[in-house]
Amino acid sequence: MDRVLEPELMEDPEQAAAYAAADFSQENQGFVDRFEEYFPGFSSGRVLDAGCGPADIPIRFAMRYPSCHLTAVDASPAMIRLAEQAVSQAGLSDRITVQCERFEAVPGANVFDAVLSNSLLHHLPHPLHFWNKLRQLVKPGSPVLVMDLLRPDSPEEAQAIVDRYASGAPAVLRRDFFNSLMAAFTEDEVTTQLARMNLTRLLIDVIDDRHWVVGGTIY
């Protein structure tokens, strides 16, 4: 099945609010737990979360790593408003900086001690730009963890996944989940992207029927 692009930004406030209200606690906590498993020696530094959404992952990460300062970026103003509220309510405004900015526009080179990204890549029309920017921003030898959806073999399989995991979700979330699955990349496509960018130290793992994870260090 060919990839079908979806809108790059989640700009509708109602859509963003529905996403923020959904329970992704298991997936998000699993992402932070996986980072700790992959990088047991990491404890402090400046961390970037690319495509932070309503900031649940950076909040969980900041709580797990009290010596870290995070920059959380998302290009959706509606999402950033929700992220700012969540960070403030968590009492972490001194350690989490929330910015409304495209990941590709984040300034600097070799400035972050770690980079995180969950569910951003499938929104982007040009995935190689993502990997190139990630390589620019992270300090040599620093950890990188990227997770995203895995594109199924057919629209029917995508719909079956939506029905399996989001049967009780609001219609807007079910629609977005389906569209995101259709816009996601396959394991082979991500492997090819990493090879083309000479990022072979980053390894991909398909962790369930709908997600892949790429982890490792960049030199």
Disulfide bonds with the S-S distance in Angstrom:
none
